[in-house]
């Protein structure tokens, strides 16, 4: 048995935005049967005039197996996605704002930071570099060796970025990435006395 977890945005897109009324929903499901090369499709309406009724649509088409469902429809948390990436790839290129599409419930900056903890080469691409760096990326920026804007993200800059990331993960941190300590000197502190 498979348990499903969907992002609320996916449910909204599949529900309100895609299907405007119940009749259209049934038509879409019958169309899915046709898309799956079904030669037969049966629609059963069971107590649909009352709350808790059921609609069962069955067909003899080629359906999706468990892997197709889990790879295409389930929402992963960061740790699950880190495990999948580490097991199946040699590096990761992440788009920071994919979470806005509704297919993930976290920013990719968090994913890159988690991959960094495993010394796994990855880089982050964002469309809004200045704004994201100051706000949504800031929390994880120290674990993001390479941040590219969409304009500068091409094959050569991505390859160089993965190379730079690999160097940093091996301990060769460039001077541009080394944190600088700041000395703050506080003088003339006035303490107000309460009467």
C-alpha positions as CSV (number, residue, x, y, z in Angstrom):
1,X,0.0,0.0,0.0
2,X,1.2,3.5,-0.8
3,X,0.6,6.6,1.3
4,X,0.3,9.9,-0.5
5,X,1.5,13.3,0.7
6,X,0.7,16.2,-1.6
7,X,1.6,19.8,-1.4
8,X,-1.5,21.9,-0.9
9,X,-0.5,23.9,-4.0
10,X,-0.6,20.7,-6.1
11,X,-4.1,19.9,-4.8
12,X,-5.2,23.4,-5.6
13,X,-3.8,23.2,-9.1
14,X,-5.3,19.7,-9.7
15,X,-8.6,20.8,-8.2
16,X,-9.7,24.4,-8.4
17,X,-7.5,25.5,-11.2
18,X,-7.7,22.5,-13.5
19,X,-11.2,21.2,-12.9
20,X,-14.0,23.8,-12.4
21,X,-16.9,21.4,-11.7
22,X,-17.7,17.7,-10.9
23,X,-18.8,16.9,-14.4
24,X,-15.6,18.2,-15.8
25,X,-13.7,16.1,-13.3
26,X,-15.3,12.9,-14.5
27,X,-14.7,13.8,-18.1
28,X,-11.0,14.4,-17.3
29,X,-10.7,11.0,-15.6
30,X,-12.4,9.3,-18.6
31,X,-9.9,11.2,-20.9
32,X,-7.1,9.7,-18.7
33,X,-8.4,6.2,-19.6
34,X,-8.2,7.1,-23.2
35,X,-4.7,8.4,-22.8
36,X,-3.7,5.1,-21.2
37,X,-4.9,3.3,-24.4
38,X,-8.0,1.8,-22.7
39,X,-10.5,0.0,-24.9
40,X,-13.1,-0.1,-22.0
41,X,-13.9,2.5,-19.4
42,X,-16.6,2.2,-16.7
43,X,-18.0,5.0,-14.6
44,X,-19.9,4.0,-11.4
45,X,-21.8,6.6,-9.5
46,X,-22.6,5.3,-6.0
47,X,-24.9,7.4,-3.7
48,X,-23.5,10.6,-5.3
49,X,-26.5,12.7,-4.3
50,X,-25.5,12.3,-0.6
51,X,-22.4,13.3,1.3
52,X,-19.8,10.5,1.3
53,X,-20.9,9.1,-2.1
54,X,-18.4,7.5,-4.4
55,X,-17.4,7.7,-8.1
56,X,-15.4,4.8,-9.3
57,X,-13.8,4.9,-12.7
58,X,-12.1,1.8,-14.0
59,X,-10.5,0.9,-17.3
60,X,-8.3,-1.7,-18.9
61,X,-5.6,0.9,-20.0
62,X,-1.9,0.9,-19.2
63,X,-1.7,2.5,-15.8
64,X,1.2,3.9,-13.7
65,X,3.2,1.6,-11.5
66,X,4.3,2.5,-8.0
67,X,7.6,4.0,-9.2
68,X,5.9,6.3,-11.8
69,X,3.6,7.6,-9.1
70,X,6.3,8.1,-6.5
71,X,8.7,9.7,-8.9
72,X,6.1,11.9,-10.6
73,X,3.6,12.9,-8.0
74,X,4.7,12.6,-4.4
75,X,6.1,15.5,-2.5
76,X,9.4,14.8,-0.9
77,X,10.8,16.5,2.1
78,X,14.4,17.8,2.0
79,X,16.0,14.8,3.6
80,X,14.2,12.3,1.3
81,X,15.3,14.4,-1.7
82,X,18.9,14.5,-0.5
83,X,19.0,10.7,-0.2
84,X,17.6,10.3,-3.7
85,X,20.1,12.8,-5.2
86,X,23.0,11.3,-3.4
87,X,22.1,7.7,-4.5
88,X,21.4,8.6,-8.2
89,X,23.7,11.5,-9.2
90,X,27.2,12.9,-8.9
91,X,26.2,16.5,-8.4
92,X,23.1,18.7,-8.3
93,X,22.1,22.0,-10.0
94,X,19.1,23.4,-8.2
95,X,16.7,26.2,-9.0
96,X,16.0,28.1,-5.8
97,X,12.4,29.0,-6.4
98,X,11.0,25.7,-7.6
99,X,9.0,25.7,-4.3
100,X,6.8,28.4,-5.8
101,X,5.6,25.9,-8.5
102,X,3.9,23.9,-5.8
103,X,5.9,20.7,-6.4
104,X,8.1,21.1,-3.3
105,X,7.5,22.7,0.1
106,X,11.0,24.1,0.6
107,X,13.5,26.4,-1.1
108,X,16.3,24.8,-3.0
109,X,18.8,26.8,-0.9
110,X,17.9,24.5,1.9
111,X,18.5,21.4,-0.3
112,X,22.0,22.7,-1.4
113,X,22.9,23.4,2.2
114,X,21.9,19.8,3.2
115,X,23.9,18.4,0.3
116,X,26.9,20.5,1.5
117,X,26.7,18.8,4.9
118,X,27.3,15.5,3.0
119,X,30.1,17.1,1.0
120,X,28.0,16.6,-2.2
121,X,28.8,19.0,-5.0
122,X,25.8,21.2,-5.8
123,X,25.1,24.7,-6.9
124,X,22.1,27.1,-6.7
125,X,20.6,29.1,-9.5
126,X,18.2,31.9,-8.8
127,X,16.3,34.5,-11.0
128,X,16.3,37.1,-8.3
129,X,19.9,37.1,-7.1
130,X,20.0,40.3,-5.0
131,X,16.6,39.8,-3.4
132,X,17.1,36.1,-2.7
133,X,20.6,36.6,-1.3
134,X,19.3,39.1,1.2
135,X,16.3,37.2,2.3
136,X,15.3,33.6,1.3
137,X,18.9,32.3,0.7
138,X,20.6,34.2,3.6
139,X,19.9,31.5,6.2
140,X,21.8,28.9,4.2
141,X,24.3,31.1,2.2
142,X,27.4,29.9,4.1
143,X,26.7,26.4,2.8
144,X,26.1,27.4,-0.8
145,X,29.6,27.5,-2.5
146,X,28.2,28.6,-5.9
147,X,25.3,30.9,-6.6
148,X,24.5,31.7,-10.2
149,X,21.9,34.0,-11.6
150,X,19.7,32.6,-14.4
151,X,21.4,34.9,-16.9
152,X,24.9,33.6,-16.2
153,X,23.8,29.9,-15.9
154,X,25.1,28.2,-19.0
155,X,26.9,24.9,-19.5
156,X,30.4,26.4,-18.9
157,X,29.5,28.4,-15.8
158,X,27.6,25.4,-14.3
159,X,30.6,23.1,-15.0
160,X,33.0,25.7,-13.4
161,X,30.5,26.0,-10.5
162,X,30.5,22.3,-9.8
163,X,34.3,22.3,-10.0
164,X,34.6,25.2,-7.6
165,X,32.1,23.5,-5.2
166,X,34.1,20.3,-5.3
167,X,37.3,22.2,-4.4
168,X,35.6,23.9,-1.5
169,X,34.2,20.6,-0.2
170,X,37.7,19.2,-0.3
171,X,38.9,22.1,2.0
172,X,40.2,24.5,-0.7
173,X,38.0,27.4,0.2
174,X,38.6,30.5,-2.0
175,X,39.4,33.7,-0.2
176,X,36.1,35.2,-1.6
177,X,34.2,32.6,0.5
178,X,36.2,32.7,3.7
179,X,34.3,34.4,6.5
180,X,35.8,37.6,7.8
181,X,35.7,38.5,11.5
182,X,34.6,42.0,12.3
183,X,35.8,43.8,15.4
184,X,33.1,45.9,16.9
185,X,34.1,48.5,19.5
186,X,31.4,49.9,21.8
187,X,32.2,53.1,23.5
188,X,30.3,55.5,25.7
189,X,27.5,53.4,27.1
190,X,25.0,55.4,29.1
191,X,22.9,53.5,31.5
192,X,19.8,55.4,32.6
193,X,19.0,55.1,36.3
194,X,15.4,54.5,37.4
195,X,14.1,56.7,40.2
